[in-house]
Amino acid sequence: MKSAKIGKRTLGAEVSLVSGKGIWVLVGEREYFLAAEEYPWFAQAKVAEVMNLELLGKGHLRWPDLDVDLEVESLEYPERYPLVYR
């Protein structure tokens, strides 16, 4: 008996690791680190809230339990998206 081929990955984004220093987010084939000091919304959140991540469209990440939205492009090019207004 031959096993079936493994199917395509259907999950577009997921939180792969949560730590006190930040979270690792896997989007497609790329992984991004969101440091707790730069993304304070996740520091006080429950792990279940951080793990509940949605990928809307090609480049929009949403954490509905935390009311946090981020563009994937802002993770790829953080210098284009300052988190603090100067």
C-alpha positions as CSV (number, residue, x, y, z in Angstrom):
1,M,0.0,0.0,0.0
2,K,1.3,3.4,-1.0
3,S,0.7,6.5,1.1
4,A,-1.0,9.5,-0.5
5,K,1.2,12.5,-1.3
6,I,1.2,15.2,1.2
7,G,-1.1,18.1,0.1
8,K,-0.3,21.7,-0.3
9,R,0.0,23.8,2.8
10,T,-3.3,25.7,3.3
11,L,-2.4,27.8,6.3
12,G,-1.1,31.1,5.0
13,A,0.2,32.5,8.4
14,E,0.8,31.1,11.8
15,V,2.5,32.0,15.1
16,S,5.3,29.5,15.4
17,L,6.8,30.6,18.7
18,V,5.8,32.8,21.7
19,S,8.4,33.9,24.2
20,G,9.0,36.7,26.6
21,K,11.2,38.4,24.1
22,G,8.6,38.4,21.3
23,I,6.8,36.2,18.8
24,W,7.8,34.4,15.6
25,V,5.3,34.6,12.8
26,L,5.5,32.3,9.7
27,V,3.9,33.8,6.6
28,G,4.1,31.4,3.6
29,E,7.8,30.4,3.5
30,R,9.1,33.4,5.4
31,E,9.4,33.8,9.2
32,Y,9.5,37.1,11.0
33,F,10.4,38.0,14.6
34,L,8.2,40.6,16.3
35,A,10.2,41.8,19.4
36,A,8.1,42.5,22.5
37,E,9.7,46.0,22.9
38,E,8.7,47.0,19.4
39,Y,5.3,45.3,19.3
40,P,4.0,45.8,22.9
41,W,0.5,44.6,22.1
42,F,1.6,41.0,22.4
43,A,3.6,41.3,25.6
44,Q,0.6,41.3,28.0
45,A,-1.6,39.1,25.8
46,K,-2.6,35.5,26.5
47,V,-0.9,32.9,24.4
48,A,-4.2,31.8,22.9
49,E,-4.9,35.4,21.8
50,V,-1.5,35.7,20.2
51,M,-1.9,32.3,18.5
52,N,-5.2,33.4,16.9
53,L,-3.8,34.9,13.7
54,E,-5.5,35.4,10.4
55,L,-4.0,36.2,7.0
56,L,-6.4,38.5,5.1
57,G,-5.5,38.8,1.5
58,K,-1.9,38.4,0.5
59,G,-0.3,40.7,3.0
60,H,-2.6,41.6,5.9
61,L,-2.1,40.0,9.3
62,R,-4.9,40.2,11.9
63,W,-5.1,39.2,15.5
64,P,-8.9,39.5,16.1
65,D,-8.7,38.9,19.8
66,L,-6.2,41.7,20.3
67,D,-7.6,44.1,17.6
68,V,-4.1,44.2,16.0
69,D,-3.5,44.5,12.3
70,L,-0.1,44.5,10.5
71,E,0.9,44.6,6.9
72,V,3.5,41.9,6.0
73,E,5.3,44.6,4.1
74,S,5.9,46.5,7.4
75,L,7.7,43.4,8.7
76,E,9.8,43.0,5.6
77,Y,10.7,46.7,5.4
78,P,10.3,48.2,9.0
79,E,12.2,51.3,8.1
80,R,9.3,52.3,5.8
81,Y,6.8,52.0,8.6
82,P,8.0,53.7,11.8
83,L,6.0,52.6,14.8
84,V,6.5,55.8,16.7
85,Y,5.8,59.2,15.2
86,R,8.7,61.6,15.5
